[in-house]
Amino acid sequence: MTSEEDLRRLANGVLWPGFLGRSAPAWLLDELRAGLAGVVYFAQNVGDDLEQLSSDLRAANPAILIGIDEEGGSVTRLETTNGSTVLGAAQLGFLDDLDATRATGAEIARRLRAVGVNAQLGPDVDVNTDPRNPVIGVRAFGDDVELVSRHGVAQVEGIQASGAVAACVKHFPGHGDTHLDSHHDLPTLRLTEDQLAEHRAPFIAAIAAGVDMIMTAHIVIEQFGPLPATLNAEILGGLRTDGFDGVIVTDALDMAAIRETYGLGAGAVMALQAGADLLCIGNPTNPGDAMAPDQDERDFFAVQSAVIAALRDGTLSRETVQAAADRVARLGRRLASAAPGGDATVFEAQDLADRAVTVRAGEDLSPAPSAVVLDARKRASFAVDSAASYVSSVLAAGGTVLRVDPDRATDAERTAAVAAALAAGAARIIVLVDRVAVDPSQRDVVSAVASTGADAVVVNTGIPVGDDAVHWPIPLVQVRASSRLAARAARRILVRD
């Protein structure tokens, strides 16, 4: 008869929680000693002593998988305060320089190794075919399957070159054709066979390149029934048919697409039944004001208890969970055995970020002596801090930054924001946007500024807009990321230092 402790250790082998704080809580160390696969770091875990935190966790489980979402560009955890100094996928896709993409992957891995992290939750190999996509956008290399495939492979090669960091391509079988955010909703897609093959192609390329991990998507694809991919045995089974023998990791189970439909515990059991190996439980800060002081423990033990109960009553096959835990453990042991240290060379990317900036055809810009920034970007999402203040502050170069929320501002508030920008007395108004191609409220802000006749420029950090898609009479600068690198690149051509 299997003991409760045996069931606990078996369940722990497939669990990957987030946790609160910048030091290791007692409950987490206890579970690591009892076979917990690892942890995922989020921005709220990152401090000056992150390397020490990793060391403390590794002492409790030497084969630990420590993951982080450090995509570069608009998505960073290590540089969440000041903005990423690594090129993002859309910038790299625009440059279409595979050496730069490979070097970027190696630089990400170098930074992760320096703080004791051994699993990179990237690259994102979604083919972003829907410009309305609220969760992928510039996190993707682009909307062309061949481009995404070759750059996904190049970045996987760069990340995994040292043998000490695993790459995790995401979000299988492709989150690029959605217009809903699975952090808040459960997107449902109706794809043709050709469309499905297109979105799967970058994952197949990554498998051929030896990627260690693949993350699932919380999306429903109608021809595979009502279950989202994370919980769908037919979809996840396709990865094994395609030759993948690495770790299938779920996207965060605390996202609304799972938590508010199937539930955290039930969703965890269903994901394992479907063929997932490692359950990313999620970020305990996501409930916001509703977060309990012990939200990390609550979420973890809800999932652990559900998995143990399912093992106990036979809902979950012990052989299935053991096979998943074995895959996870093999990866952890291999990464732990990698030689310490590594290349200390830092890959400087500012020049590449400068080259990833474009100005609308026919528009000539020279730097102005001063600028006020009117930030009209969307509010931050769970995945992307798109409205991060470091972008606007770098662009303003010491000048005034004003904020107008395009979703909530009334006509009067928008008019007042434009008036305040004019009254700031700067030589140039920079209107900062990120979804101007699809968001009428952002276009309204731009039009209001343009109508004043002031020296004004639009800086778009989101998916680029075609030259013929906008008609306002002020220049359009496209930087392809909400990052420190991208902001610096735009500032160089807009504001005189």
C-alpha positions as CSV (number, residue, x, y, z in Angstrom):
1,M,0.0,0.0,0.0
2,T,1.3,3.5,-0.9
3,S,1.8,5.8,2.1
4,E,0.5,9.3,2.3
5,E,4.1,10.5,2.2
6,D,4.7,8.6,-1.0
7,L,1.7,10.2,-2.6
8,R,2.9,13.6,-1.4
9,R,6.3,13.1,-3.0
10,L,4.7,11.8,-6.2
11,A,2.4,14.8,-6.5
12,N,5.2,17.2,-5.6
13,G,7.3,15.9,-8.5
14,V,4.9,17.6,-11.0
15,L,4.2,20.8,-9.2
16,W,5.7,24.2,-10.1
17,P,4.4,27.0,-7.8
18,G,5.0,30.7,-7.4
19,F,5.4,32.1,-3.9
20,L,5.3,35.4,-2.0
21,G,8.4,37.3,-0.9
22,R,12.1,37.6,-1.6
23,S,13.1,34.8,0.8
24,A,12.2,31.2,0.9
25,P,9.1,30.6,3.1
26,A,9.2,27.6,5.5
27,W,6.4,25.7,3.7
28,L,8.2,26.0,0.4
29,L,11.5,24.6,1.8
30,D,9.6,21.8,3.4
31,E,7.9,20.8,0.1
32,L,11.2,21.0,-1.8
33,R,12.8,18.6,0.7
34,A,9.7,16.4,0.0
35,G,10.4,16.3,-3.7
36,L,8.8,19.5,-5.0
37,A,10.0,19.9,-8.6
38,G,10.8,23.6,-8.3
39,V,9.5,27.1,-8.3
40,V,8.7,29.9,-10.8
41,Y,10.0,33.4,-10.0
42,F,7.8,36.5,-10.6
43,A,8.7,40.1,-10.4
44,Q,7.8,40.3,-6.7
45,N,10.4,37.7,-5.9
46,V,13.2,39.6,-7.5
47,G,15.6,41.5,-5.3
48,D,19.3,42.1,-4.8
49,D,19.7,38.7,-3.1
50,L,18.1,36.6,-5.9
51,E,21.2,34.5,-6.3
52,Q,21.2,33.7,-2.6
53,L,17.5,32.9,-2.7
54,S,18.2,30.4,-5.6
55,S,21.0,28.9,-3.5
56,D,18.7,28.5,-0.5
57,L,16.1,26.7,-2.6
58,R,18.7,24.5,-4.3
59,A,20.0,23.4,-1.0
60,A,16.6,22.0,-0.2
61,N,16.4,20.2,-3.6
62,P,19.6,20.1,-5.7
63,A,17.7,19.1,-8.8
64,I,15.3,22.0,-8.6
65,L,13.9,23.7,-11.7
66,I,13.8,27.4,-11.1
67,G,11.9,29.1,-13.9
68,I,11.3,32.7,-14.9
69,D,9.6,34.6,-17.7
70,E,12.4,36.7,-19.1
71,E,11.5,37.2,-22.7
72,G,13.1,40.6,-23.2
73,G,11.4,43.5,-24.9
74,S,8.0,44.1,-23.2
75,V,8.3,41.2,-20.8
76,T,10.9,41.1,-18.0
77,R,11.0,40.0,-14.4
78,L,14.7,40.6,-13.7
79,E,14.5,44.2,-14.9
80,T,10.9,45.0,-13.9
81,T,11.9,48.3,-12.2
82,N,13.8,49.9,-15.0
83,G,12.8,48.0,-18.1
84,S,14.4,45.3,-20.2
85,T,17.8,45.8,-21.8
86,V,17.3,42.7,-23.9
87,L,15.8,42.8,-27.4
88,G,12.2,41.5,-27.6
89,A,10.8,39.1,-30.2
90,A,9.2,41.7,-32.4
91,Q,12.4,43.7,-32.6
92,L,14.4,40.6,-33.5
93,G,11.8,39.5,-36.0
94,F,12.0,42.9,-37.7
95,L,15.8,42.7,-37.9
96,D,15.6,39.1,-39.1
97,D,19.2,38.5,-38.1
98,L,19.5,35.0,-36.7
99,D,22.9,35.6,-35.2
100,A,21.3,38.5,-33.1
101,T,18.4,36.2,-32.0
102,R,20.8,33.4,-31.1
103,A,23.0,35.9,-29.2
104,T,20.0,37.3,-27.4
105,G,19.0,33.8,-26.2
106,A,22.6,33.3,-24.9
107,E,22.5,36.6,-23.1
108,I,19.2,35.8,-21.4
109,A,20.6,32.4,-20.3
110,R,23.8,34.2,-19.0
111,R,21.7,36.5,-16.9
112,L,19.6,33.6,-15.6
113,R,22.6,31.5,-14.7
114,A,24.0,34.5,-12.8
115,V,21.0,34.4,-10.4
116,G,20.7,30.7,-10.2
117,V,17.7,30.3,-12.6
118,N,17.8,27.3,-15.0
119,A,14.5,27.4,-16.9
120,Q,13.6,30.2,-19.2
121,L,9.9,30.5,-20.0
122,G,10.5,31.5,-23.6
123,P,10.8,32.1,-26.4
124,D,7.3,32.8,-27.5
125,V,6.8,31.1,-30.8
126,D,3.2,32.1,-31.4
127,V,2.4,33.3,-34.9
128,N,0.6,36.5,-34.2
129,T,-2.0,36.5,-37.0
130,D,-4.6,38.6,-35.2
131,P,-3.5,42.2,-34.7
132,R,-6.2,42.6,-32.0
133,N,-4.3,40.0,-29.9
134,P,-4.2,41.5,-26.4
135,V,-1.7,39.0,-24.8
136,I,0.9,38.2,-27.5
137,G,1.4,41.1,-29.9
138,V,5.1,42.2,-29.9
139,R,6.0,39.1,-27.7
140,A,5.9,37.2,-31.0
141,F,8.6,37.4,-33.7
142,G,5.9,38.2,-36.2
143,D,3.0,37.0,-38.2
144,D,4.9,34.9,-40.7
145,V,5.3,31.2,-39.9
146,E,8.7,30.8,-41.5
147,L,10.1,33.8,-39.7
148,V,8.7,32.7,-36.4
149,S,10.0,29.2,-36.8
150,R,13.6,30.1,-37.7
151,H,13.9,32.7,-34.9
152,G,12.3,30.5,-32.4
153,V,14.9,27.8,-33.2
154,A,17.7,30.4,-33.1
155,Q,16.7,31.6,-29.6
156,V,16.3,28.1,-28.3
157,E,19.8,27.3,-29.5
158,G,21.2,30.4,-27.8
159,I,19.4,29.7,-24.5
160,Q,20.3,26.0,-24.3
161,A,23.9,26.4,-25.7
162,S,25.5,26.2,-22.2
163,G,23.6,23.1,-21.2
164,A,22.6,24.8,-17.9
165,V,19.4,26.5,-18.9
166,A,16.3,25.0,-20.5
167,A,14.2,26.9,-23.0
168,C,10.4,26.6,-23.0
169,V,8.6,27.5,-26.2
170,K,5.0,28.6,-25.8
171,H,2.0,28.6,-26.1
172,F,1.1,25.3,-27.8
173,P,-0.6,24.8,-30.1
174,G,-0.5,28.5,-30.8
175,H,-2.0,31.6,-29.1
176,G,-1.5,34.0,-32.0
177,D,-4.9,34.0,-33.6
178,T,-6.9,35.1,-30.5
179,H,-8.4,38.4,-29.6
180,L,-9.1,37.5,-25.9
181,D,-6.6,37.3,-23.1
182,S,-6.6,33.8,-21.4
183,H,-5.6,35.5,-18.2
184,H,-9.2,36.8,-18.1
185,D,-11.2,34.6,-20.6
186,L,-11.2,31.3,-22.3
187,P,-10.6,32.0,-26.0
188,T,-12.2,29.7,-28.5
189,L,-10.8,29.3,-32.0
190,R,-12.2,27.8,-35.2
191,L,-9.1,27.0,-37.3
192,T,-8.8,25.2,-40.7
193,E,-6.4,22.4,-40.9
194,D,-4.0,24.7,-42.8
195,Q,-4.2,27.3,-40.1
196,L,-3.7,24.8,-37.3
197,A,-0.6,23.5,-39.1
198,E,0.7,27.0,-39.5
199,H,0.5,27.7,-35.8
200,R,2.0,24.3,-34.9
201,A,4.9,24.6,-37.2
202,P,7.2,26.7,-35.0
203,F,6.7,24.1,-32.2
204,I,7.6,21.3,-34.5
205,A,10.8,23.2,-35.6
206,A,11.7,23.7,-31.9
207,I,11.2,20.0,-31.2
208,A,13.6,19.2,-34.0
209,A,16.1,21.7,-32.5
210,G,16.0,19.8,-29.2
211,V,13.9,22.2,-27.0
212,D,13.6,21.0,-23.4
213,M,10.2,22.3,-22.5
214,I,6.9,23.3,-24.2
215,M,4.2,25.3,-22.5
216,T,0.5,24.8,-23.3
217,A,-2.1,27.4,-24.2
218,H,-5.4,27.9,-22.4
219,I,-7.4,28.0,-25.6
220,V,-10.2,25.9,-27.1
221,I,-9.8,24.7,-30.6
222,E,-13.2,23.7,-31.8
223,Q,-12.3,20.6,-33.9
224,F,-10.7,19.1,-30.8
225,G,-13.8,19.5,-28.6
226,P,-14.7,21.8,-25.7
227,L,-11.6,21.3,-23.5
228,P,-8.8,23.9,-23.7
229,A,-5.4,22.7,-25.0
230,T,-4.0,22.5,-21.5
231,L,-6.6,19.9,-20.5
232,N,-7.0,18.2,-23.9
233,A,-5.4,14.8,-24.3
234,E,-5.8,14.8,-28.1
235,I,-3.9,18.1,-28.4
236,L,-1.1,17.4,-25.9
237,G,-0.8,13.9,-27.3
238,G,0.1,15.5,-30.7
239,L,3.3,16.7,-29.1
240,R,4.4,13.1,-28.4
241,T,3.4,12.1,-32.0
242,D,5.6,15.0,-33.2
243,G,8.5,13.4,-31.4
244,F,8.7,15.5,-28.3
245,D,10.0,13.6,-25.2
246,G,10.7,16.7,-23.1
247,V,8.6,18.4,-20.4
248,I,5.1,19.6,-21.2
249,V,4.4,22.4,-18.8
250,T,1.1,24.1,-18.3
251,D,0.5,27.8,-18.6
252,A,-0.4,29.2,-15.1
253,L,-3.4,27.3,-13.7
254,D,-4.5,30.4,-11.8
255,M,-5.4,32.2,-15.0
256,A,-9.2,32.7,-15.4
257,A,-9.3,30.4,-18.4
258,I,-8.8,27.5,-15.9
259,R,-9.4,28.8,-12.4
260,E,-12.9,30.2,-13.2
261,T,-14.0,27.4,-15.5
262,Y,-12.7,24.1,-14.2
263,G,-11.1,25.3,-10.9
264,L,-7.5,25.2,-9.8
265,G,-7.5,21.7,-8.3
266,A,-9.7,20.0,-10.9
267,G,-7.8,21.8,-13.7
268,A,-4.6,20.4,-12.3
269,V,-5.9,16.8,-12.3
270,M,-7.3,17.2,-15.8
271,A,-4.0,18.6,-17.1
272,L,-2.1,15.6,-15.8
273,Q,-4.7,13.2,-17.3
274,A,-4.3,15.0,-20.6
275,G,-0.5,14.5,-20.6
276,A,1.0,17.5,-19.0
277,D,4.2,16.8,-16.9
278,L,4.6,20.0,-14.9
279,L,1.9,22.2,-13.4
280,C,2.6,25.9,-13.3
281,I,0.4,27.0,-10.5
282,G,0.9,30.7,-11.0
283,N,1.6,34.0,-9.4
284,P,-0.1,34.4,-6.0
285,T,-0.2,38.2,-6.5
286,N,-2.5,37.9,-9.5
287,P,-5.7,38.2,-7.4
288,G,-4.7,41.8,-6.6
289,D,-6.6,43.3,-3.7
290,A,-8.3,40.0,-3.1
291,M,-4.9,38.3,-2.5
292,A,-4.7,36.7,0.9
293,P,-1.5,37.0,3.0
294,D,-1.0,33.3,2.5
295,Q,-2.3,33.1,-1.1
296,D,0.8,31.2,-2.2
297,E,0.2,28.4,0.3
298,R,-3.5,28.3,-0.4
299,D,-3.0,27.9,-4.1
300,F,-0.2,25.3,-3.8
301,F,-2.0,23.1,-1.3
302,A,-5.2,23.3,-3.2
303,V,-3.5,21.8,-6.2
304,Q,-1.4,19.4,-4.2
305,S,-4.4,18.1,-2.3
306,A,-6.4,17.7,-5.5
307,V,-3.6,15.7,-7.1
308,I,-3.1,13.5,-4.0
309,A,-6.9,12.8,-3.7
310,A,-7.0,11.8,-7.4
311,L,-4.1,9.5,-7.0
312,R,-5.6,8.0,-3.9
313,D,-9.0,7.2,-5.5
314,G,-7.6,6.2,-8.9
315,T,-8.9,9.2,-10.9
316,L,-5.2,9.8,-11.7
317,S,-3.1,6.8,-12.8
318,R,0.0,6.6,-10.6
319,E,1.9,5.4,-13.6
320,T,0.9,8.5,-15.6
321,V,2.0,10.9,-12.8
322,Q,5.2,8.9,-12.2
323,A,6.1,9.1,-15.9
324,A,5.6,12.9,-15.8
325,A,7.6,13.3,-12.6
326,D,10.4,11.2,-14.1
327,R,10.6,13.5,-17.2
328,V,10.8,16.6,-14.9
329,A,13.4,15.0,-12.6
330,R,15.6,13.9,-15.6
331,L,15.6,17.5,-16.8
332,G,16.4,18.9,-13.4
333,R,19.3,16.4,-12.8
334,R,20.7,17.2,-16.3
335,L,20.7,20.9,-15.7
336,A,22.1,20.5,-12.2
337,S,25.0,18.5,-13.6
338,A,26.0,21.3,-16.1
339,A,29.4,22.8,-15.6
340,P,29.4,25.9,-13.3
341,G,30.2,29.4,-14.6
342,G,30.1,30.1,-18.3
343,D,30.7,32.9,-20.8
344,A,30.9,36.2,-18.9
345,T,30.7,38.2,-22.1
346,V,27.8,40.7,-22.1
347,F,25.8,41.1,-25.3
348,E,25.2,44.8,-25.8
349,A,22.0,45.3,-27.8
350,Q,21.4,49.1,-28.0
351,D,22.6,49.3,-31.6
352,L,20.3,46.6,-32.6
353,A,17.4,48.3,-30.8
354,D,18.2,51.5,-32.7
355,R,18.0,49.6,-36.0
356,A,14.6,48.2,-35.0
357,V,13.1,51.7,-34.9
358,T,11.3,52.9,-38.0
359,V,9.8,56.2,-39.0
360,R,6.8,56.4,-41.3
361,A,7.9,56.8,-44.9
362,G,8.5,60.4,-46.0
363,E,8.8,61.8,-42.5
364,D,12.0,63.6,-41.5
365,L,12.7,64.0,-37.8
366,S,15.3,65.9,-35.9
367,P,15.8,66.0,-32.1
368,A,13.8,68.6,-30.2
369,P,15.4,70.4,-27.2
370,S,12.7,69.1,-24.8
371,A,9.6,66.9,-24.7
372,V,6.5,66.2,-22.8
373,V,5.2,62.7,-22.9
374,L,1.4,62.0,-23.1
375,D,1.2,58.3,-22.2
376,A,-2.0,56.8,-23.7
377,R,-1.0,53.2,-23.5
378,K,-3.3,50.5,-22.3
379,R,-3.2,49.4,-18.6
380,A,-0.8,46.6,-17.7
381,S,-1.9,43.0,-18.1
382,F,-0.9,40.0,-16.1
383,A,1.7,39.0,-18.7
384,V,2.9,42.4,-19.8
385,D,3.5,45.6,-18.0
386,S,2.7,47.6,-21.1
387,A,2.1,50.9,-19.2
388,A,5.4,50.7,-17.3
389,S,6.6,54.2,-16.3
390,Y,10.2,53.7,-17.3
391,V,9.3,53.9,-21.0
392,S,7.7,57.3,-20.7
393,S,10.3,58.7,-18.3
394,V,13.2,57.7,-20.6
395,L,11.4,59.3,-23.5
396,A,10.7,62.5,-21.6
397,A,14.4,62.7,-20.8
398,G,13.8,64.6,-17.6
399,G,10.7,66.4,-18.9
400,T,7.0,66.1,-17.9
401,V,5.1,62.9,-18.2
402,L,1.3,63.0,-18.3
403,R,-1.0,60.0,-18.3
404,V,-4.4,59.5,-19.9
405,D,-6.1,56.2,-19.7
406,P,-7.6,55.5,-23.1
407,D,-10.1,53.0,-21.7
408,R,-11.6,55.2,-19.0
409,A,-11.0,58.8,-19.9
410,T,-14.0,60.9,-20.8
411,D,-13.9,63.4,-23.7
412,A,-13.4,66.1,-21.2
413,E,-10.6,64.3,-19.5
414,R,-8.9,63.6,-22.8
415,T,-9.2,67.3,-23.7
416,A,-7.8,68.3,-20.4
417,A,-4.8,65.9,-20.8
418,V,-4.0,67.4,-24.3
419,A,-4.3,70.9,-22.8
420,A,-1.9,70.0,-20.0
421,A,0.6,68.7,-22.5
422,L,0.5,72.0,-24.4
423,A,0.8,74.0,-21.2
424,A,3.9,72.0,-20.2
425,G,5.9,74.3,-22.5
426,A,8.1,71.6,-24.0
427,A,9.2,71.9,-27.6
428,R,7.6,68.6,-28.6
429,I,4.7,66.4,-27.5
430,I,5.3,62.7,-27.7
431,V,2.1,60.6,-27.7
432,L,2.9,57.2,-26.4
433,V,0.6,54.3,-27.7
434,D,0.7,50.6,-27.9
435,R,-2.5,49.4,-29.7
436,V,-3.1,52.3,-32.0
437,A,-3.8,49.9,-34.9
438,V,-6.9,48.5,-33.3
439,D,-7.9,50.8,-30.5
440,P,-10.1,53.8,-31.4
441,S,-9.6,55.4,-28.0
442,Q,-5.8,55.7,-28.6
443,R,-6.4,57.1,-32.1
444,D,-8.7,59.7,-30.6
445,V,-5.9,60.9,-28.3
446,V,-3.5,61.1,-31.3
447,S,-6.1,63.0,-33.3
448,A,-6.7,65.4,-30.5
449,V,-3.0,66.2,-30.2
450,A,-2.6,66.5,-34.0
451,S,-5.5,69.0,-34.2
452,T,-3.6,71.4,-32.0
453,G,-0.9,72.0,-34.6
454,A,1.9,71.5,-32.1
455,D,5.2,69.8,-32.8
456,A,4.1,66.3,-32.0
457,V,5.2,62.7,-32.6
458,V,3.5,59.3,-32.1
459,V,5.7,56.6,-30.6
460,N,4.1,53.1,-31.0
461,T,5.5,50.4,-28.7
462,G,3.0,47.8,-30.0
463,I,2.4,46.0,-33.2
464,P,3.5,48.3,-36.1
465,V,0.9,50.2,-38.0
466,G,1.1,50.2,-41.8
467,D,2.1,53.5,-43.4
468,D,-1.3,53.7,-45.1
469,A,-3.3,52.8,-42.1
470,V,-3.1,56.1,-40.3
471,H,-3.7,59.5,-41.6
472,W,-2.9,62.0,-38.9
473,P,-0.5,64.7,-40.0
474,I,2.2,64.0,-37.4
475,P,5.2,61.6,-37.6
476,L,4.8,58.0,-36.5
477,V,7.8,56.2,-34.8
478,Q,7.6,52.5,-34.2
479,V,9.9,50.8,-31.7
480,R,8.3,47.3,-31.3
481,A,8.7,47.0,-27.5
482,S,7.9,48.6,-24.2
483,S,11.4,48.4,-22.9
484,R,14.3,50.6,-21.8
485,L,16.2,49.7,-24.9
486,A,13.3,50.7,-27.2
487,A,12.7,53.9,-25.3
488,R,16.3,54.9,-25.5
489,A,16.3,54.2,-29.3
490,A,13.3,56.5,-29.8
491,R,14.7,59.2,-27.6
492,R,17.9,59.4,-29.6
493,I,15.9,60.6,-32.6
494,L,13.3,62.7,-30.8
495,V,14.9,64.5,-27.9
496,R,18.3,66.3,-27.8
497,D,20.4,65.1,-24.8
